[in-house]
């Protein structure tokens, strides 16, 4: 079980926090977004349902947009688009 953060392409990143429980997925998501530019996308893969609530709440606060949500057999894959910071 290792957190994985990698660049998938120009302006596209992947964060895999499968196996982690709160608050780690949200914290890793926050740190990943801090390293990215406005308009970049972050694909987050996680398997802890309550982490989704934390990540969604954080995005509401920061203004980042959850562009896509999919669930497959207990695994969640969300794509977050980073918003411009004030």
C-alpha positions in Angstrom: 0.0 0.0 0.0 1.8 3.1 -1.2 0.5 6.4 -2.2 1.2 7.2 -5.8 1.3 10.6 -7.4 2.5 10.9 -11.0 2.1 13.0 -14.1 0.0 11.3 -16.8 0.5 13.9 -19.4 0.6 17.7 -20.0 -1.6 19.2 -17.2 -2.9 15.7 -16.1 -1.9 14.0 -12.9 -2.8 10.7 -11.1 -3.2 10.2 -7.4 -3.7 6.7 -6.1 -4.6 6.5 -2.4 -6.2 3.1 -2.5 -6.0 1.4 1.0 -5.8 4.7 2.9 -8.4 5.9 5.4 -9.4 9.4 6.4 -7.8 11.9 6.7 -5.0 10.7 4.4 -6.7 10.7 1.0 -7.9 14.2 1.5 -4.5 15.4 2.8 -2.7 13.8 -0.2 -5.3 15.3 -2.6 -4.7 18.8 -1.1 -0.9 18.4 -1.4 -1.2 17.2 -4.9 -3.4 20.1 -6.0 -1.0 22.6 -4.4 1.7 21.3 -6.8 -0.5 21.8 -9.8 -1.4 24.7 -12.0 -4.8 26.3 -12.6 -6.8 24.2 -15.1 -4.7 21.0 -14.5 -6.7 17.8 -13.8 -6.1 15.3 -11.0 -7.5 11.8 -11.3 -7.9 10.4 -7.7 -8.4 6.7 -7.1 -9.5 5.7 -3.6 -11.5 3.0 -1.9 -12.7 4.6 1.3 -16.2 6.0 0.9 -16.0 8.6 3.6 -12.9 10.0 1.9 -15.2 11.1 -1.0 -17.2 13.3 1.4 -14.0 14.9 2.7 -12.6 15.5 -0.8 -15.9 16.9 -2.0 -16.1 19.2 1.0 -12.5 20.4 0.4 -13.3 21.1 -3.3 -16.4 23.1 -2.3 -14.1 25.2 0.0 -11.3 25.7 -2.6 -13.5 26.1 -5.6 -11.9 23.1 -7.4 -14.4 21.3 -9.7 -15.1 17.6 -9.5 -15.5 17.0 -13.2 -16.2 13.3 -13.2 -17.0 10.6 -10.7 -17.1 6.8 -11.3 -17.4 3.8 -9.0 -16.3 0.3 -9.9 -16.5 -2.5 -7.4 -15.8 -0.4 -4.3 -13.1 1.7 -6.1 -13.8 5.4 -6.7 -12.2 7.4 -9.5 -12.8 11.1 -9.5 -11.3 13.7 -11.7 -10.8 17.1 -10.1 -10.0 20.3 -12.2 -7.9 22.8 -10.2 -9.5 26.2 -9.9 -7.7 29.5 -9.9 -6.6 30.5 -6.5 -7.2 34.1 -5.2 
